[in-house]
Amino acid sequence: MMTIKHALHKVGANENLNFLLTNRIPRLALTQFMGWFSQIKHPWVRDASLSIWRSFADLDLSEAKKSQFESLHDCFIRELKPGARSIDSNPNVFISPCDGIVGAVGKVESGQLYQAKGFPYRLEELLGKDVSLAEWENGWFVTIRITSSMYHRFHAPHHGKLKRVKYFSGDTWNVNPIALKRVEKLFCKNERALLEVEIGSAAHKVALVPVAAVLVASIRLHALDTLFSAAYAGPLDVQCDSAFEKGQELGWFQHGSTIIVFAPQSFTLAADIQEGKQIKMGEALLKLP
């Protein structure tokens, strides 16, 4: 049986190799190629790709709604079986919008937050200068990293409305811990979208920032029925009024990446939220005032 120490060593070795392979190459060109390659619907291509994927990651498809996939892309964006995730129904609980690993977590101070220890960035560099930064001052941020083998869809953290979507085209740096400790202001460089949301009966304003990454860096949002990618040429700032229920699917990543959650200072962290915690969509992340 693999020991915890051995498992952690394997993960660390894979992430180092992953950084070298995915960041010391033409990232955008590779991403465009993988966007095409991953959608090839041929059993030999699909089976070989999944076999290689399994050799680098702990890919568990037991919760997948499908038992067979048409392509590698089809597996990337897989849905889960009904009931595979339990949604915390407490109205005072703000749930995790996705499966992932909690990275940096803390308060926005003087307009600054961090992606990893010693690697700060400023809020306006992530969200743009036209966003009201004062409303997020002293508020919470939680970074949730979705690894390549995890479930890639993200869901509503509470019942409410999506009010605005602002899209930022960008690079496709890897977002694993190795890259976050080597590349300054990484989240501010990558393709991403700002989702401004009002939740609960008090219409608390929160924000979700899906950040894309290398290989298949695209973001799909159901509310806009569009795919944000390097080929996207539509409006970059969209006002909307799309209602959703807690746990309802909002969209998905074409590949593993990150979601940064922002909440007002009146919210509190759920009891066990800390860096390194693995969390499932539907579990408590924050508590409303």
C-alpha positions as CSV (number, residue, x, y, z in Angstrom):
1,M,0.0,0.0,0.0
2,M,1.3,3.5,-0.9
3,T,2.2,5.5,2.2
4,I,1.1,9.1,2.7
5,K,4.7,10.2,2.4
6,H,5.2,8.3,-0.9
7,A,1.9,9.7,-2.2
8,L,2.9,13.3,-1.4
9,H,6.3,12.8,-3.0
10,K,4.6,11.4,-6.1
11,V,2.2,14.4,-6.3
12,G,5.1,16.8,-5.8
13,A,7.2,15.2,-8.5
14,N,4.3,15.2,-10.9
15,E,3.6,18.9,-10.3
16,N,7.2,19.8,-10.9
17,L,7.2,17.8,-14.1
18,N,3.8,19.4,-15.0
19,F,5.2,22.9,-14.5
20,L,8.2,22.2,-16.8
21,L,6.1,20.6,-19.5
22,T,3.3,23.1,-19.5
23,N,5.0,26.4,-18.8
24,R,8.3,26.2,-20.7
25,I,6.5,25.8,-24.0
26,P,4.3,27.9,-26.2
27,R,1.3,27.7,-23.9
28,L,-1.3,29.3,-26.1
29,A,-0.3,27.1,-29.1
30,L,-0.5,24.0,-27.0
31,T,-3.8,25.0,-25.6
32,Q,-5.3,25.5,-29.0
33,F,-3.9,22.2,-30.2
34,M,-5.3,20.4,-27.2
35,G,-8.7,22.1,-27.7
36,W,-8.8,20.4,-31.1
37,F,-7.2,17.1,-30.1
38,S,-9.3,16.5,-27.0
39,Q,-12.5,16.5,-29.1
40,I,-11.4,13.8,-31.5
41,K,-14.0,11.1,-31.3
42,H,-12.0,8.0,-32.1
43,P,-11.7,5.1,-29.6
44,W,-8.0,4.6,-30.1
45,V,-7.3,8.3,-29.5
46,R,-9.7,8.5,-26.5
47,D,-8.4,5.3,-24.8
48,A,-4.7,6.2,-25.3
49,S,-5.4,9.7,-24.0
50,L,-7.2,8.5,-20.9
51,S,-4.5,5.9,-20.2
52,I,-1.8,8.7,-20.3
53,W,-4.0,10.9,-18.1
54,R,-4.3,8.2,-15.5
55,S,-0.6,7.7,-15.4
56,F,-0.2,11.4,-14.3
57,A,-3.3,11.8,-12.1
58,D,-5.6,10.0,-9.8
59,L,-8.5,9.9,-12.2
60,D,-11.7,8.4,-10.6
61,L,-14.7,8.1,-12.9
62,S,-16.9,6.1,-10.5
63,E,-19.1,9.1,-9.8
64,A,-19.5,10.0,-13.5
65,K,-23.0,10.0,-15.0
66,K,-21.6,8.3,-18.1
67,S,-19.8,5.0,-18.1
68,Q,-18.4,5.6,-21.7
69,F,-17.0,8.8,-23.1
70,E,-16.9,9.9,-26.8
71,S,-13.6,11.8,-26.4
72,L,-11.1,13.1,-23.9
73,H,-13.0,16.4,-23.9
74,D,-16.2,14.5,-23.0
75,C,-14.4,13.0,-20.0
76,F,-13.0,16.5,-18.9
77,I,-16.5,18.0,-18.7
78,R,-18.3,15.0,-17.3
79,E,-21.4,15.3,-15.2
80,L,-21.9,13.4,-12.0
81,K,-24.5,10.8,-11.1
82,P,-27.6,12.3,-9.4
83,G,-27.0,12.6,-5.7
84,A,-23.2,12.3,-6.0
85,R,-22.9,15.6,-4.1
86,S,-24.9,16.5,-1.0
87,I,-25.9,20.2,-1.0
88,D,-25.9,21.9,2.5
89,S,-29.5,23.2,2.6
90,N,-28.9,25.5,5.6
91,P,-30.0,29.0,4.4
92,N,-27.1,30.6,6.4
93,V,-24.5,28.5,4.6
94,F,-22.6,29.5,1.5
95,I,-21.5,26.3,-0.2
96,S,-18.3,25.6,-2.2
97,P,-19.2,26.1,-5.9
98,C,-16.9,23.3,-7.0
99,D,-14.8,20.4,-6.0
100,G,-11.2,21.4,-5.2
101,I,-8.4,22.1,-2.8
102,V,-8.4,25.2,-0.7
103,G,-5.4,27.3,-1.6
104,A,-4.9,30.8,-0.2
105,V,-7.6,32.1,2.1
106,G,-7.8,35.3,4.1
107,K,-8.9,38.9,4.1
108,V,-8.4,41.6,1.4
109,E,-6.2,44.2,3.1
110,S,-5.5,47.6,1.5
111,G,-6.6,46.2,-1.8
112,Q,-4.2,43.3,-1.7
113,L,-4.5,39.5,-1.5
114,Y,-2.1,36.7,-2.3
115,Q,-1.9,33.6,-4.5
116,A,0.7,31.9,-2.3
117,K,2.9,32.9,0.6
118,G,5.2,35.8,-0.5
119,F,3.3,36.3,-3.8
120,P,0.7,39.1,-3.4
121,Y,-1.3,40.8,-6.1
122,R,-3.7,43.7,-6.1
123,L,-7.5,43.4,-6.5
124,E,-7.7,45.8,-9.4
125,E,-5.1,43.8,-11.3
126,L,-7.5,40.8,-11.1
127,L,-10.9,42.5,-11.5
128,G,-10.1,45.7,-13.4
129,K,-10.1,49.3,-12.4
130,D,-13.8,49.9,-13.1
131,V,-14.8,47.5,-10.3
132,S,-15.6,49.1,-7.0
133,L,-12.8,47.8,-4.8
134,A,-14.0,49.4,-1.6
135,E,-16.8,46.9,-1.3
136,W,-14.4,44.1,-1.1
137,E,-12.0,45.7,1.4
138,N,-11.6,43.6,4.5
139,G,-13.8,41.0,2.9
140,W,-12.9,37.3,2.4
141,F,-11.2,35.6,-0.5
142,V,-10.9,31.9,-0.9
143,T,-9.0,30.3,-3.7
144,I,-10.2,26.8,-4.7
145,R,-7.9,24.8,-7.1
146,I,-9.5,22.2,-9.3
147,T,-6.9,19.6,-10.3
148,S,-7.0,18.0,-13.8
149,S,-8.6,14.8,-12.6
150,M,-11.4,16.5,-10.6
151,Y,-15.0,17.3,-11.5
152,H,-14.8,20.5,-13.6
153,R,-18.3,21.9,-13.3
154,F,-19.1,24.8,-10.9
155,H,-22.4,25.5,-9.2
156,A,-24.3,28.3,-7.4
157,P,-23.1,28.8,-3.8
158,H,-26.6,30.0,-2.7
159,H,-29.9,30.9,-4.3
160,G,-29.7,34.3,-6.0
161,K,-29.0,36.1,-9.3
162,L,-26.0,36.5,-11.6
163,K,-25.9,40.2,-12.3
164,R,-22.8,40.8,-14.3
165,V,-20.1,38.9,-16.2
166,K,-16.8,40.5,-17.2
167,Y,-14.4,38.5,-19.3
168,F,-10.6,38.9,-19.5
169,S,-8.7,37.2,-22.2
170,G,-5.2,36.2,-21.2
171,D,-2.4,33.7,-20.9
172,T,-2.7,30.1,-20.0
173,W,-0.2,29.5,-17.2
174,N,-0.6,26.4,-15.2
175,V,-2.2,27.1,-11.8
176,N,-0.7,24.4,-9.7
177,P,1.1,25.2,-6.4
178,I,4.5,25.0,-8.1
179,A,3.5,27.7,-10.6
180,L,1.9,29.9,-8.0
181,K,5.2,30.0,-6.1
182,R,7.2,30.9,-9.2
183,V,5.0,33.1,-11.4
184,E,4.1,36.5,-9.9
185,K,0.5,37.7,-10.3
186,L,-0.4,34.6,-12.2
187,F,-4.2,34.8,-11.8
188,C,-4.0,38.4,-13.1
189,K,-2.3,37.1,-16.3
190,N,-4.5,34.2,-17.1
191,E,-7.8,34.1,-19.0
192,R,-10.6,34.6,-16.4
193,A,-14.2,35.9,-15.9
194,L,-15.7,38.0,-13.1
195,L,-19.1,36.8,-12.0
196,E,-20.9,39.3,-9.8
197,V,-23.7,37.7,-7.9
198,E,-26.4,38.7,-5.4
199,I,-27.4,36.0,-3.0
200,G,-30.0,35.4,-0.3
201,S,-33.0,37.5,0.7
202,A,-30.7,40.3,1.7
203,A,-29.1,40.3,-1.8
204,H,-25.5,40.1,-0.4
205,K,-23.0,40.8,-3.2
206,V,-20.4,38.1,-3.7
207,A,-18.2,37.3,-6.6
208,L,-16.8,34.2,-8.3
209,V,-13.7,34.5,-10.5
210,P,-13.2,31.3,-12.6
211,V,-9.5,31.4,-13.8
212,A,-8.7,29.2,-16.8
213,A,-5.4,27.4,-17.3
214,V,-3.1,25.6,-19.7
215,L,-4.2,22.9,-22.2
216,V,-8.0,23.6,-22.7
217,A,-8.4,27.1,-21.3
218,S,-12.0,27.8,-21.9
219,I,-15.0,28.7,-19.6
220,R,-18.6,27.9,-20.4
221,L,-21.4,29.8,-18.7
222,H,-25.0,28.6,-19.1
223,A,-26.5,32.0,-18.4
224,L,-24.9,33.5,-21.5
225,D,-24.9,30.4,-23.6
226,T,-21.4,31.1,-24.9
227,L,-17.9,29.7,-24.6
228,F,-15.2,32.1,-23.4
229,S,-11.9,31.1,-25.1
230,A,-9.0,32.5,-27.1
231,A,-11.4,32.6,-30.1
232,Y,-14.1,34.6,-28.3
233,A,-14.8,38.0,-29.9
234,G,-18.0,39.0,-28.3
235,P,-18.8,41.7,-25.6
236,L,-16.4,41.7,-22.7
237,D,-18.8,43.1,-20.1
238,V,-22.3,41.8,-19.9
239,Q,-25.1,42.9,-17.6
240,C,-27.6,40.1,-16.8
241,D,-30.3,39.1,-14.4
242,S,-30.2,35.3,-14.4
243,A,-31.8,33.6,-11.3
244,F,-30.5,30.3,-9.9
245,E,-31.0,28.0,-7.0
246,K,-28.4,26.8,-4.5
247,G,-26.3,24.0,-6.1
248,Q,-27.6,24.7,-9.6
249,E,-24.9,24.3,-12.3
250,L,-23.6,27.6,-13.5
251,G,-21.0,26.4,-16.0
252,W,-17.8,24.4,-16.4
253,F,-14.1,24.5,-17.2
254,Q,-12.8,22.6,-20.2
255,H,-9.9,21.6,-18.0
256,G,-8.7,21.8,-14.4
257,S,-8.3,25.3,-13.0
258,T,-9.2,27.7,-10.2
259,I,-12.2,29.6,-8.7
260,I,-11.5,32.6,-6.5
261,V,-14.5,33.4,-4.2
262,F,-15.0,36.9,-2.8
263,A,-17.5,37.6,0.0
264,P,-18.2,40.6,2.3
265,Q,-16.5,41.0,5.7
266,S,-19.8,40.3,7.4
267,F,-19.5,36.7,6.3
268,T,-17.4,34.2,8.3
269,L,-15.4,31.1,7.3
270,A,-16.9,27.7,7.9
271,A,-15.2,26.1,10.8
272,D,-12.7,23.8,9.0
273,I,-11.8,25.9,6.0
274,Q,-8.0,26.2,5.8
275,E,-5.2,26.0,3.2
276,G,-4.8,22.4,1.9
277,K,-8.3,21.2,2.7
278,Q,-10.0,19.2,0.1
279,I,-13.6,20.2,-0.4
280,K,-16.5,19.0,-2.4
281,M,-19.2,21.1,-4.2
282,G,-22.1,21.5,-1.8
283,E,-20.1,21.6,1.4
284,A,-20.0,24.6,3.7
285,L,-17.4,27.2,2.7
286,L,-18.7,30.4,4.4
287,K,-21.6,31.5,6.6
288,L,-23.9,34.4,5.9
289,P,-24.3,37.1,8.6
